[in-house]
Each structure stands twice: as C-alpha cells, then as structure tokens.
Amino acid sequence: MHFYIEPSVLEKYPHLKVGVVIVKGVKNTGEHSEIQKLVDSTLLRVKKEYEGKDLGQIPKILDWREAYKAFGYKPASYRCSVEALLRRVIQDKGLPNINPVVNLYNLISVKYSLPAGADDLDQVKGPIRLAVAQGTEPFVTLGSREEDTAKVGEIIYRDDIEVLCKAWNWRESDKTKITAESQNISLVIEGLENTRPAEIVKALKELSELIRKYCGG
C-alpha cells in the first residue's frame, strides 16, 4: 500500500499532520462487551470535558471549520468527523455501534479530539492520495448507491478511480468502508495547526494497541 500527500495540499496547509497505521489480518467481527465498557467510560470523561463549551471555539475544531469554509462549505451543515462525534457525545447519543475497528477509531477520535478514518485496503485501487479535488472525481457516499462528485478545490482522499473520503474527513466512501469482512485496513488520524505531532503519535499508538488487543492482526 502506498500513501502520499500531494504538494498542493501542503502548500495550502503547511501545518498539516497525518499519521497512518496499516493493520493486516484483523478479525473485525463479534460483539465486544469490553470495547463497549471502554467506550462508555471514555465518553463520560469526554462529555464532562466539553459540556457547556462552544465546540466551534475549540482550537483543534476551529482549524477544521476554517478549512471547510475555504472549500465553500458552511460549518453548520458540514462538520468535520470529530466535531460530529463530539456533538453526539455531548447530547448523550453515544457513538455509533458499527464494528470493532470502527468503534475503536471513533473512540480514539473523541478521546483526542482528532479526526480519524479508515479504508478497506482490499477495495482500494492504487495508492491512497490526499489531494486537492479537480471537481470531476466520482464519489459514492457511505450507505448510498448514488454517485456524486467532489467539489472543485476541496481536499479529498482518493485512489486511482474515485474519492475515498469527501471534504477531507466529512464522509467516507461506500466502496472502502470498514465492514465485518474487512481484514486489511489503513487507518488515518489528522491534525492541523493546533494539533501537536506528539498528539498524533500518542493517538496512533493507543489505537494500534487496542486493535491488536481486540481484533488481532
């Protein structure tokens, strides 16, 4: 698997930090009560930390809001993945219960206030690229069969064929979504100006340990 960031992205966002973990041969099935207990205890701490605060003024979140505005998206309608998850936590809606790997990277996302995502490597065609969209790249959103296209100038993850994640980390592709059958997975954690590299490293290390503990591989 090859991953790279196009120079045009770094020119626009020189403070970008991206961490990638590759996991192979995982078992991503079953109900893990231990994972749920870990999620529940973490969410209690996260809710206490953010309750009563304006998420839009949290520096890490504000970085992503400014990026989305640069794409021409309204932050009230298009929220980065971690802001969307944190809003669920604050509203006592919990995190979506999808499968072990997704549940674990969502857990790490809200714990560290960093966007996290993943792709099923067996469905990726060619290298994964973080790129500036030309506006012609096809995209089928998670849970949909309708094809859309990227917006000119937005930041996307893509392979040789199509968009893997639209608006940087807003919505993942249906093609490379993580399912119970996914065994070989690329996980990514991101930060902009107000994220320190050490935070990315710490989050990646913890995510790797959790996946190895609960999913093997």
C-alpha positions as a Python dict, from the first residue, in 0.01 Angstrom:
ca = {
    (1, 'M'): (0, 0, 0),
    (2, 'H'): (131, 345, -94),
    (3, 'F'): (13, 670, 65),
    (4, 'Y'): (117, 1022, -17),
    (5, 'I'): (13, 1382, 22),
    (6, 'E'): (15, 1593, -291),
    (7, 'P'): (237, 1905, -271),
    (8, 'S'): (-62, 2132, -344),
    (9, 'V'): (-224, 2020, -17),
    (10, 'L'): (88, 2102, 185),
    (11, 'E'): (114, 2439, 12),
    (12, 'K'): (-237, 2525, 133),
    (13, 'Y'): (-199, 2363, 477),
    (14, 'P'): (169, 2369, 580),
    (15, 'H'): (81, 2281, 942),
    (16, 'L'): (-88, 1955, 841),
    (17, 'K'): (-2, 1642, 1038),
    (18, 'V'): (-115, 1299, 921),
    (19, 'G'): (-48, 966, 1090),
    (20, 'V'): (-119, 633, 921),
    (21, 'V'): (-140, 282, 1064),
    (22, 'I'): (-171, -30, 848),
    (23, 'V'): (-332, -334, 1009),
    (24, 'K'): (-342, -672, 836),
    (25, 'G'): (-527, -992, 910),
    (26, 'V'): (-765, -847, 1169),
    (27, 'K'): (-1080, -1021, 1286),
    (28, 'N'): (-1341, -748, 1278),
    (29, 'T'): (-1645, -941, 1398),
    (30, 'G'): (-1843, -1014, 1713),
    (31, 'E'): (-1987, -814, 1999),
    (32, 'H'): (-1712, -695, 2228),
    (33, 'S'): (-1855, -602, 2567),
    (34, 'E'): (-1507, -492, 2679),
    (35, 'I'): (-1489, -239, 2396),
    (36, 'Q'): (-1831, -104, 2491),
    (37, 'K'): (-1726, -67, 2855),
    (38, 'L'): (-1418, 122, 2741),
    (39, 'V'): (-1631, 344, 2516),
    (40, 'D'): (-1880, 418, 2794),
    (41, 'S'): (-1614, 517, 3048),
    (42, 'T'): (-1431, 733, 2793),
    (43, 'L'): (-1748, 913, 2687),
    (44, 'L'): (-1823, 1009, 3047),
    (45, 'R'): (-1486, 1186, 3068),
    (46, 'V'): (-1522, 1344, 2725),
    (47, 'K'): (-1870, 1478, 2798),
    (48, 'K'): (-1751, 1629, 3126),
    (49, 'E'): (-1459, 1794, 2946),
    (50, 'Y'): (-1669, 1956, 2673),
    (51, 'E'): (-2009, 2010, 2832),
    (52, 'G'): (-2106, 2376, 2823),
    (53, 'K'): (-1829, 2469, 2581),
    (54, 'D'): (-1872, 2604, 2228),
    (55, 'L'): (-1712, 2336, 2010),
    (56, 'G'): (-1667, 2590, 1734),
    (57, 'Q'): (-1420, 2778, 1953),
    (58, 'I'): (-1205, 2478, 2044),
    (59, 'P'): (-877, 2544, 1856),
    (60, 'K'): (-849, 2196, 1703),
    (61, 'I'): (-1211, 2210, 1582),
    (62, 'L'): (-1178, 2571, 1467),
    (63, 'D'): (-890, 2465, 1241),
    (64, 'W'): (-1121, 2227, 1056),
    (65, 'R'): (-1406, 2478, 1041),
    (66, 'E'): (-1174, 2726, 871),
    (67, 'A'): (-1065, 2457, 624),
    (68, 'Y'): (-1425, 2371, 540),
    (69, 'K'): (-1506, 2738, 488),
    (70, 'A'): (-1218, 2752, 241),
    (71, 'F'): (-1390, 2471, 46),
    (72, 'G'): (-1709, 2681, 34),
    (73, 'Y'): (-1892, 2464, 289),
    (74, 'K'): (-2092, 2606, 578),
    (75, 'P'): (-1965, 2462, 910),
    (76, 'A'): (-2322, 2432, 1038),
    (77, 'S'): (-2405, 2193, 753),
    (78, 'Y'): (-2069, 2024, 700),
    (79, 'R'): (-1889, 1930, 1019),
    (80, 'C'): (-1560, 1752, 1038),
    (81, 'S'): (-1589, 1396, 1162),
    (82, 'V'): (-1462, 1462, 1514),
    (83, 'E'): (-1695, 1758, 1571),
    (84, 'A'): (-1992, 1547, 1458),
    (85, 'L'): (-1893, 1270, 1702),
    (86, 'L'): (-1832, 1510, 1990),
    (87, 'R'): (-2176, 1662, 1940),
    (88, 'R'): (-2328, 1316, 1973),
    (89, 'V'): (-2137, 1259, 2297),
    (90, 'I'): (-2242, 1592, 2448),
    (91, 'Q'): (-2606, 1520, 2357),
    (92, 'D'): (-2590, 1174, 2522),
    (93, 'K'): (-2638, 997, 2189),
    (94, 'G'): (-2321, 792, 2230),
    (95, 'L'): (-2112, 669, 1939),
    (96, 'P'): (-2249, 461, 1651),
    (97, 'N'): (-2207, 87, 1710),
    (98, 'I'): (-2068, -31, 1373),
    (99, 'N'): (-1799, -296, 1422),
    (100, 'P'): (-1493, -335, 1647),
    (101, 'V'): (-1240, -145, 1432),
    (102, 'V'): (-1475, 147, 1359),
    (103, 'N'): (-1584, 163, 1723),
    (104, 'L'): (-1220, 177, 1834),
    (105, 'Y'): (-1111, 451, 1596),
    (106, 'N'): (-1419, 657, 1682),
    (107, 'L'): (-1328, 613, 2048),
    (108, 'I'): (-975, 741, 1985),
    (109, 'S'): (-1114, 1027, 1776),
    (110, 'V'): (-1328, 1171, 2056),
    (111, 'K'): (-1070, 1096, 2326),
    (112, 'Y'): (-803, 1300, 2149),
    (113, 'S'): (-1034, 1541, 1959),
    (114, 'L'): (-876, 1437, 1630),
    (115, 'P'): (-1043, 1323, 1308),
    (116, 'A'): (-988, 954, 1236),
    (117, 'G'): (-1091, 738, 943),
    (118, 'A'): (-1015, 415, 764),
    (119, 'D'): (-1024, 235, 430),
    (120, 'D'): (-1053, -133, 344),
    (121, 'L'): (-728, -183, 155),
    (122, 'D'): (-866, -476, -44),
    (123, 'Q'): (-1109, -233, -209),
    (124, 'V'): (-856, 43, -284),
    (125, 'K'): (-729, 74, -641),
    (126, 'G'): (-374, 209, -650),
    (127, 'P'): (-218, 442, -392),
    (128, 'I'): (-418, 648, -143),
    (129, 'R'): (-364, 1019, -203),
    (130, 'L'): (-459, 1328, -8),
    (131, 'A'): (-532, 1571, -290),
    (132, 'V'): (-699, 1892, -399),
    (133, 'A'): (-1013, 1795, -593),
    (134, 'Q'): (-1048, 1893, -957),
    (135, 'G'): (-1427, 1856, -937),
    (136, 'T'): (-1458, 1555, -1166),
    (137, 'E'): (-1372, 1278, -920),
    (138, 'P'): (-1667, 1039, -863),
    (139, 'F'): (-1786, 965, -511),
    (140, 'V'): (-2044, 729, -363),
    (141, 'T'): (-2114, 823, -2),
    (142, 'L'): (-2127, 572, 280),
    (143, 'G'): (-2461, 392, 283),
    (144, 'S'): (-2566, 519, -60),
    (145, 'R'): (-2567, 391, -417),
    (146, 'E'): (-2597, 734, -578),
    (147, 'E'): (-2286, 875, -743),
    (148, 'D'): (-2180, 1231, -668),
    (149, 'T'): (-1863, 1426, -750),
    (150, 'A'): (-1611, 1616, -544),
    (151, 'K'): (-1629, 1993, -529),
    (152, 'V'): (-1353, 2188, -701),
    (153, 'G'): (-1086, 2288, -450),
    (154, 'E'): (-1193, 2071, -159),
    (155, 'I'): (-939, 1835, -3),
    (156, 'I'): (-1013, 1467, -62),
    (157, 'Y'): (-866, 1125, -9),
    (158, 'R'): (-873, 935, -337),
    (159, 'D'): (-733, 630, -514),
    (160, 'D'): (-678, 585, -888),
    (161, 'I'): (-1054, 560, -952),
    (162, 'E'): (-1257, 773, -711),
    (163, 'V'): (-1294, 969, -390),
    (164, 'L'): (-1239, 768, -70),
    (165, 'C'): (-1334, 1047, 168),
    (166, 'K'): (-1512, 1369, 71),
    (167, 'A'): (-1438, 1711, 222),
    (168, 'W'): (-1122, 1579, 384),
    (169, 'N'): (-1290, 1383, 665),
    (170, 'W'): (-1658, 1468, 632),
    (171, 'R'): (-1792, 1148, 475),
    (172, 'E'): (-1627, 823, 374),
    (173, 'S'): (-1684, 626, 55),
    (174, 'D'): (-1918, 330, 43),
    (175, 'K'): (-1660, 139, -162),
    (176, 'T'): (-1387, 127, 101),
    (177, 'K'): (-1599, 138, 418),
    (178, 'I'): (-1490, -89, 703),
    (179, 'T'): (-1715, -393, 740),
    (180, 'A'): (-1714, -715, 941),
    (181, 'E'): (-1533, -877, 645),
    (182, 'S'): (-1252, -618, 634),
    (183, 'Q'): (-916, -774, 720),
    (184, 'N'): (-655, -535, 581),
    (185, 'I'): (-712, -175, 679),
    (186, 'S'): (-546, 166, 651),
    (187, 'L'): (-626, 396, 944),
    (188, 'V'): (-553, 768, 945),
    (189, 'I'): (-551, 1036, 1216),
    (190, 'E'): (-515, 1403, 1123),
    (191, 'G'): (-446, 1742, 1273),
    (192, 'L'): (-393, 2097, 1155),
    (193, 'E'): (-221, 2399, 1313),
    (194, 'N'): (-340, 2350, 1672),
    (195, 'T'): (-252, 1980, 1688),
    (196, 'R'): (95, 1880, 1805),
    (197, 'P'): (273, 1592, 1629),
    (198, 'A'): (310, 1417, 1965),
    (199, 'E'): (-70, 1400, 1995),
    (200, 'I'): (-95, 1218, 1663),
    (201, 'V'): (176, 972, 1766),
    (202, 'K'): (12, 904, 2102),
    (203, 'A'): (-331, 853, 1947),
    (204, 'L'): (-191, 619, 1679),
    (205, 'K'): (-3, 414, 1934),
    (206, 'E'): (-310, 368, 2153),
    (207, 'L'): (-529, 283, 1853),
    (208, 'S'): (-275, 24, 1734),
    (209, 'E'): (-264, -137, 2078),
    (210, 'L'): (-643, -150, 2106),
    (211, 'I'): (-688, -307, 1764),
    (212, 'R'): (-417, -564, 1835),
    (213, 'K'): (-581, -645, 2172),
    (214, 'Y'): (-939, -680, 2049),
    (215, 'C'): (-903, -768, 1680),
    (216, 'G'): (-565, -934, 1644),
    (217, 'G'): (-377, -889, 1320),
}
